[in-house]
Amino acid sequence: MEEPELRVGGWEKERKRGLFRRLFYLCLVLIVTFLIGGSNLVEYKTAEVSGSSLYYKTGVWNGPFDTKETKEFNGHLKIYSNTYESSDGNSGTLSVVSIRSFLDLETLPISVPNIVVEKVNYHAEQEGLELIGNGFISNEKNEELPQNTVTFQWTAKIKQNTTSNGFFNGHNSDENIEVRVFYWTKPITTAEVINFQTIVCIVFGVNQATINQAIDLVENIR
């Protein structure tokens, strides 16, 4: 009486272990396949200011300039960037960085804020600036931007004795530059499961008026 029950129980345990093993190998194969060939599923995606922006339409700001395409994480992130400048040539710049990914960056084991800060430091260096301190997350809310928008804020100083031909090199070395950074992630397709774009907007301005003009451009990025 006891022996058949033991055998049946053993068979049930074997079936469960076999099912778990197959699921584990399937997940492992999918992960390896994505790591090896997933980069082929990611393409560059631009993000540019539309003609709806008042300051862009009237020529107060011009661009895009300095467009670049780069790759990170073995090509799993495709990054497209461009820059807009105030037409007076010295008030401010707006760098728009588009990060294309197969999955939402917020769901991956990477730090999106760290990636954003890295981009801000890079563009500050390009403009002959150095960020002061760690900055902070601003509580400002803008109804014209996506609800999931995160805003960072810094003050930057102009580097002295720099060989960089940055946008702000003509300013006095004791003059501070205001920095605002906005970023958000959106799905590219209606599936909202795969194919995502993270947009990072980096604003450098000599005063709040310039910052406000750049925010108008940011509100009209498509």
Backbone as ProteinMPNN parsed JSONL, in Angstrom:
{"seq_chain_A": "MEEPELRVGGWEKERKRGLFRRLFYLCLVLIVTFLIGGSNLVEYKTAEVSGSSLYYKTGVWNGPFDTKETKEFNGHLKIYSNTYESSDGNSGTLSVVSIRSFLDLETLPISVPNIVVEKVNYHAEQEGLELIGNGFISNEKNEELPQNTVTFQWTAKIKQNTTSNGFFNGHNSDENIEVRVFYWTKPITTAEVINFQTIVCIVFGVNQATINQAIDLVENIR", "coords_chain_A": {"N_chain_A": [[0.814, -1.199, 0.0], [1.935, 1.272, 0.759], [4.117, 1.572, -0.93], [3.341, 2.189, -3.726], [2.313, 4.783, -3.307], [4.594, 6.215, -2.524], [6.08, 6.047, -4.84], [4.44, 7.401, -6.698], [4.438, 9.955, -5.529], [7.151, 10.543, -5.783], [7.374, 10.662, -8.539], [5.797, 12.949, -9.042], [7.328, 14.923, -7.807], [9.613, 14.792, -9.405], [8.542, 15.675, -11.83], [7.902, 18.327, -11.193], [10.414, 19.371, -10.586], [11.607, 19.081, -13.073], [10.062, 20.831, -14.609], [10.654, 23.339, -13.445], [13.373, 23.393, -14.026], [13.379, 23.494, -16.814], [12.108, 25.97, -17.23], [13.998, 27.638, -16.054], [16.246, 27.253, -17.752], [15.124, 28.233, -20.115], [14.702, 30.952, -19.496], [17.362, 31.643, -19.106], [18.437, 31.256, -21.668], [16.989, 33.212, -23.068], [17.937, 35.555, -21.846], [20.694, 35.479, -22.454], [20.525, 35.527, -25.247], [19.398, 38.061, -25.615], [21.44, 39.686, -24.573], [23.47, 39.216, -26.387], [22.402, 39.645, -28.994], [20.571, 41.687, -28.669], [21.171, 44.369, -29.073], [20.848, 44.795, -31.761], [18.2, 45.25, -32.023], [17.723, 47.778, -31.279], [17.44, 51.097, -32.28], [18.565, 54.349, -33.444], [16.957, 57.25, -32.179], [15.604, 60.336, -32.767], [15.24, 63.48, -31.021], [13.786, 66.51, -31.144], [13.319, 70.093, -31.192], [10.161, 71.392, -31.908], [8.419, 73.428, -34.377], [6.551, 74.756, -32.912], [7.464, 76.098, -30.75], [7.787, 79.279, -29.362], [10.124, 80.886, -29.067], [11.903, 79.548, -30.644], [10.668, 79.587, -33.116], [10.631, 82.303, -33.726], [13.289, 82.858, -33.959], [14.855, 83.535, -31.781], [16.218, 81.587, -30.514], [18.454, 79.203, -31.966], [19.233, 76.34, -34.038], [19.079, 72.772, -34.731], [22.49, 72.119, -33.593], [25.731, 70.523, -33.795], [25.165, 67.68, -33.902], [25.215, 64.327, -32.742], [25.898, 60.809, -32.713], [26.051, 58.085, -30.593], [27.048, 55.066, -28.809], [26.272, 52.984, -25.99], [26.82, 50.588, -23.305], [27.476, 48.226, -24.774], [26.127, 48.753, -27.136], [23.445, 48.523, -26.515], [22.224, 50.781, -25.689], [21.337, 53.435, -27.634], [22.388, 56.56, -28.484], [21.436, 59.768, -29.279], [22.26, 63.099, -29.852], [21.831, 66.676, -29.773], [22.318, 70.262, -30.073], [21.002, 73.417, -29.08], [21.183, 76.983, -29.379], [21.113, 80.256, -27.892], [20.36, 83.056, -29.92], [21.829, 85.354, -29.549], [24.327, 84.553, -28.959], [25.576, 84.272, -26.468], [23.975, 83.881, -24.213], [22.678, 81.404, -23.542], [22.425, 77.766, -23.72], [20.888, 74.784, -24.998], [20.958, 71.41, -24.662], [19.87, 68.478, -26.153], [19.332, 65.225, -25.434], [18.756, 62.058, -26.628], [18.013, 58.906, -25.556], [17.835, 55.766, -26.661], [16.32, 52.677, -25.932], [15.765, 49.125, -25.62], [14.216, 48.157, -23.529], [12.436, 49.729, -20.816], [14.42, 52.037, -19.159], [14.114, 52.512, -16.456], [13.375, 50.103, -15.41], [15.544, 48.504, -15.483], [18.629, 47.136, -14.078], [20.25, 49.509, -13.655], [21.474, 52.789, -12.909], [19.53, 55.377, -13.631], [19.548, 58.184, -12.907], [22.34, 58.478, -12.493], [23.337, 58.108, -15.083], [22.194, 60.343, -16.296], [23.446, 62.459, -14.849], [26.056, 62.011, -15.659], [25.863, 62.727, -18.376], [25.244, 65.431, -18.079], [27.56, 66.451, -16.867], [29.37, 65.967, -18.947], [28.396, 67.661, -21.031], [28.571, 70.102, -19.748], [31.339, 70.329, -19.54], [31.939, 70.556, -22.255], [30.962, 73.095, -22.731], [32.689, 74.686, -21.388], [32.329, 74.778, -18.632], [31.965, 74.082, -15.09], [30.318, 72.05, -12.828], [28.909, 73.083, -9.715], [29.031, 71.56, -6.673], [26.675, 68.895, -5.786], [24.188, 69.358, -6.801], [20.539, 69.32, -6.932], [17.291, 67.732, -6.694], [14.636, 69.302, -8.184], [11.493, 70.602, -7.07], [9.783, 71.746, -8.788], [6.948, 71.834, -10.899], [5.813, 71.231, -14.135], [3.214, 71.616, -16.188], [3.224, 71.313, -18.897], [5.042, 69.418, -19.549], [5.776, 65.843, -19.645], [4.18, 63.762, -17.131], [5.913, 62.147, -15.698], [8.288, 63.496, -15.598], [11.517, 64.342, -14.407], [13.29, 66.787, -12.614], [16.393, 68.33, -12.385], [18.693, 70.531, -10.705], [21.372, 72.81, -10.842], [24.159, 74.987, -10.055], [26.648, 76.405, -12.065], [30.121, 77.09, -12.625], [32.37, 79.125, -14.51], [35.085, 77.725, -16.109], [38.509, 78.385, -15.425], [41.434, 79.208, -17.284], [41.05, 77.301, -19.268], [41.353, 75.173, -22.107], [39.288, 74.59, -23.696], [36.965, 75.466, -26.214], [34.494, 76.676, -25.264], [30.965, 77.591, -25.039], [30.517, 79.573, -23.136], [32.905, 80.809, -22.664], [33.623, 83.476, -23.028], [32.622, 84.897, -20.9], [32.895, 86.481, -17.647], [35.074, 85.04, -15.223], [34.113, 84.885, -12.639], [31.435, 84.735, -12.853], [28.363, 83.096, -12.404], [26.586, 80.318, -13.828], [23.321, 79.282, -14.493], [21.82, 76.076, -14.186], [19.58, 73.775, -15.531], [17.981, 70.662, -15.667], [16.016, 68.374, -17.37], [14.358, 65.29, -17.51], [12.709, 62.476, -18.995], [10.937, 59.402, -19.631], [9.524, 57.589, -22.313], [7.303, 55.306, -24.022], [7.926, 54.149, -27.333], [6.269, 52.833, -29.067], [2.789, 51.793, -29.259], [2.54, 49.539, -27.775], [3.823, 49.673, -25.311], [5.556, 48.065, -23.902], [7.98, 47.236, -24.943], [10.737, 48.955, -26.57], [11.753, 51.926, -25.878], [12.224, 55.436, -25.159], [14.355, 57.643, -23.646], [14.479, 60.957, -22.787], [16.694, 63.577, -22.334], [17.086, 66.815, -21.286], [19.25, 69.441, -21.229], [19.927, 72.449, -19.83], [21.719, 75.432, -19.961], [22.047, 78.616, -18.644], [22.427, 82.211, -18.438], [20.795, 83.663, -16.796], [17.526, 83.747, -15.151], [15.624, 84.483, -17.024], [16.691, 83.589, -19.456], [16.737, 80.861, -18.905], [13.969, 80.371, -18.76], [13.226, 80.84, -21.415], [14.535, 78.7, -22.65], [13.161, 76.598, -21.456], [10.721, 76.811, -22.708], [11.419, 75.849, -25.216], [12.026, 73.21, -24.482], [9.503, 72.3, -23.731], [8.377, 71.924, -26.168], [9.548, 69.795, -27.438], [9.779, 67.093, -29.64]], "CA_chain_A": [[0.0, 0.0, 0.0], [2.764, 2.461, 0.881], [5.108, 1.697, -1.998], [2.856, 2.969, -4.869], [2.195, 6.187, -2.95], [5.923, 6.797, -2.555], [6.506, 6.175, -6.242], [3.678, 8.484, -7.316], [4.97, 11.204, -4.989], [8.446, 10.769, -6.399], [7.163, 11.117, -9.92], [5.31, 14.322, -9.006], [8.466, 15.784, -7.497], [10.472, 14.83, -10.584], [7.913, 16.528, -12.835], [8.033, 19.72, -10.765], [11.806, 19.778, -10.755], [11.857, 19.187, -14.505], [9.414, 22.049, -15.096], [11.46, 24.474, -12.987], [14.639, 23.371, -14.735], [13.138, 23.964, -18.18], [11.85, 27.4, -17.164], [15.276, 28.296, -15.761], [17.053, 27.249, -18.974], [14.479, 29.113, -21.084], [15.04, 32.326, -19.101], [18.794, 31.833, -19.333], [18.63, 31.396, -23.115], [16.454, 34.51, -23.472], [18.84, 36.599, -21.365], [21.919, 35.426, -23.246], [20.185, 35.966, -26.598], [19.222, 39.515, -25.588], [22.739, 40.327, -24.355], [24.292, 39.087, -27.595], [21.788, 40.226, -30.194], [19.572, 42.708, -28.364], [21.555, 45.685, -29.594], [20.352, 44.916, -33.132], [16.797, 45.639, -31.956], [17.678, 49.176, -30.836], [17.835, 52.049, -33.322], [18.633, 55.729, -32.996], [15.686, 57.978, -32.192], [15.887, 61.748, -32.557], [14.325, 64.32, -30.233], [14.103, 67.858, -31.6], [12.353, 71.147, -30.897], [9.234, 71.607, -33.021], [8.189, 74.817, -34.73], [5.549, 75.357, -32.033], [8.146, 76.9, -29.737], [7.787, 80.699, -29.708], [11.479, 81.432, -29.171], [12.554, 78.881, -31.77], [9.996, 80.034, -34.342], [10.984, 83.698, -34.01], [14.722, 82.971, -34.153], [15.588, 83.922, -30.575], [17.121, 80.431, -30.368], [18.74, 78.543, -33.242], [19.757, 74.979, -33.981], [20.088, 72.098, -33.9], [23.887, 72.065, -33.98], [26.588, 69.501, -33.152], [24.461, 66.409, -33.733], [26.123, 63.199, -32.54], [25.337, 59.484, -32.446], [26.987, 57.248, -29.838], [26.504, 53.83, -28.252], [26.742, 52.598, -24.664], [26.424, 49.253, -22.87], [27.612, 47.309, -25.92], [25.147, 49.066, -28.175], [22.065, 48.385, -26.065], [21.707, 52.142, -25.616], [21.716, 54.245, -28.786], [22.247, 57.923, -27.981], [21.462, 60.821, -30.294], [22.24, 64.38, -29.151], [22.032, 67.896, -30.543], [22.392, 71.443, -29.222], [20.415, 74.686, -29.525], [21.857, 78.113, -28.744], [20.469, 81.564, -28.006], [20.903, 83.692, -31.128], [22.772, 86.416, -29.204], [25.643, 83.936, -28.904], [26.226, 84.21, -25.158], [23.04, 83.781, -23.088], [22.36, 80.067, -23.084], [22.379, 76.614, -24.627], [20.029, 73.649, -24.663], [21.386, 70.142, -25.27], [18.806, 67.474, -26.11], [19.924, 63.885, -25.546], [17.766, 61.0, -26.767], [18.579, 57.584, -25.266], [16.909, 54.725, -27.117], [16.576, 51.383, -25.298], [14.755, 48.116, -25.92], [13.354, 48.127, -22.357], [12.412, 50.953, -20.025], [15.623, 52.127, -18.34], [13.754, 52.493, -15.043], [13.167, 48.713, -14.986], [16.811, 47.786, -15.598], [19.509, 47.319, -12.909], [21.217, 50.593, -13.858], [21.015, 54.034, -12.284], [19.224, 56.399, -14.63], [20.112, 59.479, -12.5], [23.789, 58.509, -12.727], [23.534, 58.319, -16.524], [21.847, 61.738, -16.564], [24.503, 63.311, -14.298], [27.218, 61.844, -16.543], [25.626, 63.54, -19.576], [25.315, 66.843, -17.698], [28.984, 66.777, -16.695], [30.009, 65.991, -20.27], [28.0, 68.859, -21.773], [29.149, 71.249, -19.038], [32.737, 70.376, -19.969], [31.957, 71.064, -23.629], [30.657, 74.525, -22.731], [33.672, 75.389, -20.581], [31.751, 74.97, -17.307], [32.149, 73.054, -14.071], [29.187, 72.054, -11.904], [29.222, 73.347, -8.319], [28.3, 70.671, -5.779], [25.954, 67.735, -6.325], [22.886, 69.714, -7.334], [19.402, 68.759, -6.197], [16.068, 67.502, -7.46], [13.716, 70.42, -8.018], [10.083, 70.255, -6.908], [8.993, 72.468, -9.778], [6.098, 71.032, -11.766], [5.471, 71.896, -15.381], [2.094, 70.875, -16.776], [3.463, 71.106, -20.324], [5.966, 68.295, -19.689], [5.186, 64.579, -19.188], [4.008, 63.661, -15.684], [7.048, 61.45, -15.084], [9.506, 64.298, -15.762], [12.342, 64.638, -13.235], [14.032, 68.025, -12.832], [17.587, 68.576, -11.579], [19.124, 71.925, -10.732], [22.726, 73.101, -10.39], [24.832, 76.208, -10.471], [27.952, 76.071, -12.641], [31.071, 78.189, -12.733], [33.159, 79.102, -15.741], [36.44, 77.245, -15.841], [39.603, 79.292, -15.732], [42.596, 78.635, -17.969], [40.657, 76.109, -20.006], [41.655, 75.201, -23.541], [38.05, 74.294, -24.402], [36.321, 76.599, -26.872], [33.116, 76.541, -24.835], [30.017, 78.653, -25.357], [30.546, 80.623, -22.13], [34.294, 81.212, -22.392], [33.773, 84.921, -23.07], [32.083, 85.507, -19.694], [33.817, 86.638, -16.531], [35.28, 83.783, -14.499], [33.368, 84.878, -11.389], [30.006, 84.71, -13.178], [27.748, 81.781, -12.301], [25.632, 79.929, -14.871], [22.257, 78.43, -13.966], [21.68, 74.801, -14.903], [18.351, 73.005, -15.318], [17.98, 69.41, -16.427], [14.727, 67.693, -17.366], [14.382, 64.023, -18.252], [11.536, 61.611, -18.888], [10.971, 58.215, -20.496], [8.23, 57.304, -22.94], [7.34, 54.211, -24.998], [7.89, 54.612, -28.725], [5.129, 52.193, -29.715], [1.596, 51.696, -28.421], [2.612, 48.325, -26.955], [4.271, 50.122, -23.996], [6.279, 46.954, -23.262], [9.334, 47.307, -25.479], [11.086, 50.142, -27.354], [11.57, 53.127, -25.068], [13.092, 56.579, -25.412], [14.565, 58.559, -22.522], [14.9, 62.26, -23.299], [17.37, 64.386, -21.33], [17.24, 68.185, -21.765], [20.238, 70.097, -20.369], [19.861, 73.878, -20.09], [22.665, 76.337, -19.314], [21.616, 79.981, -18.911], [23.065, 83.239, -17.616], [19.82, 84.165, -15.832], [16.259, 83.033, -15.174], [14.933, 84.781, -18.281], [17.223, 82.658, -20.458], [16.244, 79.534, -18.527], [12.555, 80.292, -19.142], [13.17, 80.692, -22.871], [14.929, 77.321, -22.974], [12.085, 75.7, -21.026], [9.731, 76.847, -23.786], [11.895, 74.893, -26.231], [11.891, 71.872, -23.928], [8.072, 71.959, -23.764], [7.98, 71.645, -27.555], [10.39, 68.743, -28.009], [9.01, 65.967, -30.188]], "C_chain_A": [[0.863, 1.27, 0.0], [3.673, 2.67, -0.328], [4.593, 2.463, -3.205], [2.751, 4.455, -4.55], [3.545, 6.889, -2.994], [6.384, 7.005, -3.99], [5.772, 7.321, -6.93], [4.183, 9.837, -6.828], [6.304, 11.549, -5.606], [8.318, 11.251, -7.816], [6.678, 12.564, -9.955], [6.451, 15.296, -8.729], [9.401, 15.905, -8.695], [9.896, 15.752, -11.649], [8.063, 18.007, -12.478], [9.454, 20.22, -10.967], [12.135, 19.959, -12.235], [11.263, 20.45, -15.096], [10.219, 23.278, -14.702], [12.773, 24.56, -13.749], [14.463, 23.917, -16.156], [12.876, 25.475, -18.203], [13.138, 28.18, -16.921], [16.134, 28.368, -17.02], [16.465, 28.168, -20.041], [14.804, 30.57, -20.78], [16.511, 32.618, -19.369], [19.083, 32.046, -20.807], [18.15, 32.76, -23.591], [17.38, 35.643, -23.055], [20.112, 36.643, -22.204], [21.662, 35.931, -24.67], [20.036, 37.483, -26.656], [20.56, 40.225, -25.436], [23.585, 40.31, -25.62], [23.685, 39.844, -28.775], [20.797, 41.333, -29.947], [19.891, 44.069, -28.928], [21.059, 45.893, -31.022], [18.891, 45.363, -33.177], [16.627, 47.107, -31.594], [18.199, 50.078, -31.95], [17.912, 53.452, -32.729], [17.258, 56.389, -33.132], [15.961, 59.433, -31.872], [14.852, 62.384, -31.633], [14.701, 65.754, -30.545], [12.983, 68.82, -31.247], [11.467, 71.36, -32.123], [9.048, 73.099, -33.269], [7.159, 75.505, -33.852], [6.177, 76.239, -30.958], [8.247, 78.353, -30.192], [9.195, 81.208, -29.966], [12.273, 80.77, -30.3], [11.986, 79.396, -33.097], [10.411, 81.452, -34.715], [12.488, 83.924, -34.12], [15.503, 83.47, -32.962], [16.591, 82.828, -30.204], [17.274, 79.761, -31.721], [19.285, 77.137, -33.013], [18.869, 74.06, -34.804], [21.494, 72.129, -34.508], [24.548, 70.849, -33.322], [25.857, 68.186, -32.905], [25.468, 65.256, -33.661], [25.32, 61.918, -32.303], [26.391, 58.633, -31.752], [26.257, 56.016, -29.31], [27.074, 53.613, -26.854], [26.186, 51.22, -24.316], [26.36, 48.286, -24.053], [26.526, 47.526, -26.974], [23.707, 48.921, -27.765], [21.412, 49.738, -25.814], [22.235, 52.911, -26.819], [21.38, 55.699, -28.438], [22.427, 58.922, -29.117], [21.37, 62.159, -29.549], [22.423, 65.535, -30.121], [21.92, 69.087, -29.6], [21.722, 72.631, -29.898], [21.093, 75.816, -28.75], [21.018, 79.373, -28.882], [21.152, 82.337, -29.13], [21.845, 84.852, -30.805], [24.184, 85.868, -28.994], [26.291, 83.863, -27.542], [25.287, 83.995, -23.971], [22.788, 82.354, -22.618], [22.386, 79.014, -24.167], [21.396, 75.581, -24.096], [20.552, 72.432, -25.407], [20.285, 69.114, -25.073], [19.417, 66.116, -26.406], [18.798, 62.865, -25.586], [18.449, 59.654, -26.566], [17.544, 56.529, -25.624], [17.309, 53.398, -26.482], [15.444, 50.421, -25.636], [13.737, 48.034, -24.784], [13.42, 49.468, -21.637], [13.62, 50.976, -19.093], [15.306, 52.034, -16.854], [13.576, 51.077, -14.52], [14.457, 47.907, -15.001], [17.695, 48.059, -14.383], [20.632, 48.321, -13.172], [20.625, 51.845, -13.246], [20.792, 55.09, -13.356], [19.736, 57.778, -14.195], [21.62, 59.572, -12.718], [24.106, 58.743, -14.198], [23.264, 59.78, -16.866], [22.954, 62.67, -16.085], [25.766, 63.214, -15.157], [27.06, 62.694, -17.799], [25.746, 65.033, -19.253], [26.77, 67.272, -17.541], [29.7, 66.883, -18.038], [29.672, 67.284, -21.008], [28.487, 70.127, -21.076], [30.612, 71.436, -19.444], [32.845, 70.955, -21.374], [31.734, 72.574, -23.681], [31.625, 75.327, -21.873], [33.212, 75.657, -19.165], [32.106, 73.82, -16.376], [31.0, 73.16, -13.074], [29.668, 72.287, -10.48], [28.384, 72.423, -7.447], [27.581, 69.552, -6.518], [24.626, 68.091, -6.964], [21.771, 69.11, -6.503], [18.228, 68.563, -7.141], [15.097, 68.632, -7.162], [12.279, 69.916, -7.895], [9.177, 70.987, -7.894], [8.209, 71.501, -10.654], [5.712, 71.848, -12.99], [4.405, 71.065, -16.079], [2.289, 70.599, -18.26], [4.423, 69.947, -20.591], [5.298, 67.017, -19.213], [5.165, 64.477, -17.663], [5.199, 63.021, -14.995], [8.369, 62.213, -15.229], [10.195, 64.532, -14.417], [13.19, 65.855, -13.57], [15.2, 68.121, -11.859], [17.987, 70.039, -11.717], [20.521, 72.054, -10.148], [23.032, 74.573, -10.623], [26.201, 75.78, -10.989], [28.834, 77.309, -12.653], [31.887, 78.014, -14.01], [34.585, 78.707, -15.406], [37.474, 78.294, -16.231], [40.734, 78.528, -16.413], [42.256, 77.336, -18.694], [41.001, 76.272, -21.486], [40.408, 74.916, -24.378], [37.455, 75.567, -24.998], [34.827, 76.557, -26.57], [32.275, 77.775, -25.12], [30.165, 79.836, -24.406], [31.96, 81.133, -21.825], [34.489, 82.722, -22.371], [33.272, 85.63, -21.825], [33.17, 85.634, -18.624], [33.902, 85.348, -15.725], [34.514, 83.718, -13.186], [31.856, 84.855, -11.605], [29.48, 83.273, -13.109], [26.731, 81.572, -13.424], [24.6, 78.996, -14.24], [22.099, 77.189, -14.841], [20.347, 74.154, -14.519], [18.409, 71.779, -16.222], [16.623, 68.744, -16.265], [14.89, 66.36, -18.09], [13.118, 63.228, -17.988], [11.693, 60.456, -19.868], [9.583, 57.965, -21.053], [8.374, 56.103, -23.873], [7.232, 54.767, -26.404], [6.682, 54.044, -29.457], [3.955, 52.127, -28.745], [1.626, 50.463, -27.527], [2.996, 48.65, -25.516], [4.94, 48.99, -23.203], [7.738, 46.968, -23.678], [9.49, 48.601, -26.269], [10.757, 51.437, -26.603], [12.587, 54.192, -25.445], [13.149, 57.435, -24.15], [15.149, 59.852, -23.064], [15.471, 63.082, -22.153], [17.617, 65.775, -21.928], [18.112, 68.952, -20.775], [20.314, 71.569, -20.755], [20.944, 74.598, -19.285], [22.244, 77.762, -19.662], [22.222, 80.98, -17.955], [22.11, 83.804, -16.572], [18.501, 83.416, -16.013], [15.482, 83.288, -16.46], [15.39, 83.834, -19.39], [16.75, 81.243, -20.181], [14.794, 79.363, -18.969], [12.39, 80.146, -20.647], [13.496, 79.255, -23.276], [13.849, 76.331, -22.565], [10.969, 75.679, -22.059], [10.126, 75.895, -24.911], [11.69, 73.464, -25.755], [10.432, 71.396, -23.999], [7.626, 71.552, -25.154], [8.897, 70.627, -28.234], [9.527, 67.574, -28.449], [9.969, 64.883, -30.653]], "O_chain_A": [[0.54, 2.236, -0.692], [3.965, 3.805, -0.704], [5.314, 3.327, -3.704], [3.052, 5.298, -5.395], [3.637, 8.03, -3.448], [7.003, 8.019, -4.313], [6.377, 8.114, -7.65], [4.339, 10.764, -7.623], [6.568, 12.71, -5.92], [9.054, 12.135, -8.254], [7.108, 13.332, -10.815], [6.531, 16.362, -9.34], [9.921, 16.985, -8.975], [10.622, 16.509, -12.294], [8.318, 18.839, -13.348], [9.679, 21.33, -11.448], [12.857, 20.884, -12.606], [11.862, 21.077, -15.971], [10.446, 24.163, -15.527], [13.238, 25.651, -14.08], [15.283, 24.697, -16.639], [13.363, 26.177, -19.089], [13.35, 29.244, -17.503], [16.691, 29.422, -17.328], [17.205, 28.809, -20.787], [15.141, 31.338, -21.682], [16.863, 33.714, -19.807], [19.88, 32.913, -21.167], [18.805, 33.401, -24.413], [17.591, 36.586, -23.817], [20.554, 37.716, -22.616], [22.474, 36.667, -25.231], [20.482, 38.123, -27.608], [20.801, 41.243, -26.084], [24.321, 41.256, -25.901], [24.377, 40.592, -29.466], [20.229, 41.876, -30.894], [18.986, 44.846, -29.232], [20.867, 47.03, -31.453], [18.397, 45.797, -34.218], [15.51, 47.623, -31.602], [19.277, 49.842, -32.494], [17.387, 53.708, -31.646], [16.508, 56.119, -34.069], [16.499, 59.737, -30.807], [13.736, 61.885, -31.487], [15.817, 66.179, -30.246], [11.842, 68.413, -31.03], [11.965, 71.492, -33.241], [9.471, 73.929, -32.465], [6.908, 76.699, -34.013], [5.485, 77.039, -30.328], [8.737, 78.628, -31.287], [9.441, 81.884, -30.965], [13.203, 81.365, -30.844], [12.717, 79.609, -34.064], [10.53, 81.769, -35.899], [12.927, 85.051, -34.348], [16.683, 83.797, -33.089], [17.66, 83.1, -29.657], [16.344, 79.75, -32.527], [19.74, 76.803, -31.919], [17.983, 74.54, -35.511], [21.676, 72.159, -35.725], [23.988, 70.234, -32.413], [25.929, 67.638, -31.805], [26.439, 65.213, -34.417], [24.214, 61.948, -31.764], [27.5, 58.476, -32.262], [25.03, 55.93, -29.353], [28.205, 54.003, -26.565], [25.23, 50.741, -24.926], [25.348, 47.63, -24.297], [26.072, 46.58, -27.617], [22.813, 49.167, -28.575], [20.187, 49.834, -25.734], [23.447, 53.026, -27.002], [20.232, 56.025, -28.137], [23.438, 58.916, -29.818], [20.491, 62.332, -28.705], [23.081, 65.4, -31.153], [21.479, 68.942, -28.46], [21.846, 72.835, -31.106], [21.522, 75.631, -27.611], [20.297, 79.543, -29.865], [22.373, 82.281, -29.278], [22.587, 85.298, -31.68], [25.134, 86.64, -28.865], [27.442, 83.439, -27.438], [25.75, 83.933, -22.832], [22.693, 82.113, -21.414], [22.373, 79.315, -25.36], [21.116, 75.519, -22.898], [20.588, 72.419, -26.638], [19.82, 68.902, -23.953], [19.951, 65.885, -27.491], [17.973, 62.815, -24.674], [19.359, 59.298, -27.315], [16.506, 56.414, -24.972], [18.484, 53.029, -26.487], [14.315, 50.836, -25.902], [12.542, 47.864, -25.028], [14.356, 50.243, -21.833], [13.825, 50.04, -18.321], [16.12, 51.54, -16.073], [13.621, 50.861, -13.309], [14.469, 46.751, -14.579], [17.541, 49.089, -13.725], [21.806, 48.029, -12.945], [19.409, 51.948, -13.083], [21.745, 55.631, -13.918], [20.306, 58.492, -15.02], [22.126, 60.632, -13.089], [25.031, 59.486, -14.528], [24.009, 60.39, -17.633], [23.365, 63.571, -16.816], [26.462, 64.209, -15.362], [28.022, 63.32, -18.242], [26.28, 65.805, -20.05], [27.166, 68.332, -18.026], [30.529, 67.769, -18.244], [30.564, 67.934, -21.553], [28.785, 71.12, -21.74], [31.066, 72.559, -19.664], [33.74, 71.753, -21.653], [32.254, 73.253, -24.566], [31.413, 76.519, -21.651], [33.634, 76.635, -18.547], [32.493, 72.736, -16.814], [30.739, 74.236, -12.537], [30.703, 71.758, -10.075], [27.155, 72.494, -7.475], [27.831, 69.291, -7.695], [23.994, 67.245, -7.597], [22.027, 68.463, -5.487], [18.171, 69.14, -8.227], [14.775, 68.885, -6.001], [11.896, 68.933, -8.531], [7.954, 70.86, -7.838], [8.734, 70.48, -11.097], [5.332, 73.014, -12.881], [4.666, 69.942, -16.51], [1.603, 69.749, -18.827], [4.596, 69.54, -21.74], [4.339, 67.085, -18.444], [6.027, 65.037, -16.985], [5.473, 63.317, -13.832], [9.441, 61.649, -15.01], [9.552, 64.871, -13.424], [13.744, 65.955, -14.665], [15.015, 68.005, -10.648], [17.665, 70.699, -12.705], [20.823, 71.486, -9.098], [22.285, 75.295, -11.282], [26.838, 74.896, -10.416], [28.341, 78.437, -12.688], [32.064, 76.904, -14.513], [35.211, 79.291, -14.521], [37.329, 78.993, -17.233], [40.954, 77.347, -16.143], [43.054, 76.4, -18.733], [40.943, 77.373, -22.035], [40.448, 74.986, -25.607], [37.445, 76.617, -24.355], [33.999, 76.422, -27.471], [32.796, 78.854, -25.404], [29.965, 80.981, -24.811], [32.169, 81.818, -20.824], [35.437, 83.205, -21.752], [33.465, 86.838, -21.689], [34.213, 84.984, -18.69], [32.903, 84.645, -15.567], [34.279, 82.629, -12.662], [31.088, 84.945, -10.648], [30.07, 82.356, -13.678], [26.104, 82.517, -13.903], [24.953, 78.044, -13.543], [22.226, 77.247, -16.064], [20.03, 74.007, -13.339], [18.826, 71.852, -17.378], [16.14, 68.571, -15.147], [15.493, 66.305, -19.161], [12.534, 63.295, -16.906], [12.481, 60.525, -20.811], [8.585, 58.114, -20.347], [9.44, 55.896, -24.454], [6.523, 55.746, -26.638], [6.133, 54.684, -30.354], [4.113, 52.376, -27.55], [0.814, 50.354, -26.608], [2.543, 47.974, -24.592], [4.887, 48.973, -21.973], [8.627, 46.739, -22.858], [8.505, 49.261, -26.599], [9.647, 51.962, -26.683], [13.659, 53.898, -25.974], [12.122, 57.893, -23.651], [16.188, 59.845, -23.723], [14.819, 63.264, -21.125], [18.279, 65.899, -22.959], [17.747, 69.096, -19.609], [20.716, 71.903, -21.87], [21.067, 74.397, -18.077], [22.098, 78.092, -20.839], [22.503, 80.656, -16.801], [22.554, 84.365, -15.57], [18.366, 82.57, -16.897], [14.762, 82.41, -16.935], [14.574, 83.338, -20.168], [16.402, 80.508, -21.104], [14.431, 78.313, -19.5], [11.515, 79.412, -21.109], [12.827, 78.668, -24.127], [13.639, 75.329, -23.249], [10.338, 74.643, -22.268], [9.276, 75.218, -25.489], [11.24, 72.607, -26.515], [10.167, 70.23, -24.291], [6.594, 70.898, -25.303], [9.008, 70.604, -29.459], [8.65, 67.123, -27.712], [9.532, 63.844, -31.149]]}, "name": "protein", "num_of_chains": 1, "seq": "MEEPELRVGGWEKERKRGLFRRLFYLCLVLIVTFLIGGSNLVEYKTAEVSGSSLYYKTGVWNGPFDTKETKEFNGHLKIYSNTYESSDGNSGTLSVVSIRSFLDLETLPISVPNIVVEKVNYHAEQEGLELIGNGFISNEKNEELPQNTVTFQWTAKIKQNTTSNGFFNGHNSDENIEVRVFYWTKPITTAEVINFQTIVCIVFGVNQATINQAIDLVENIR"}
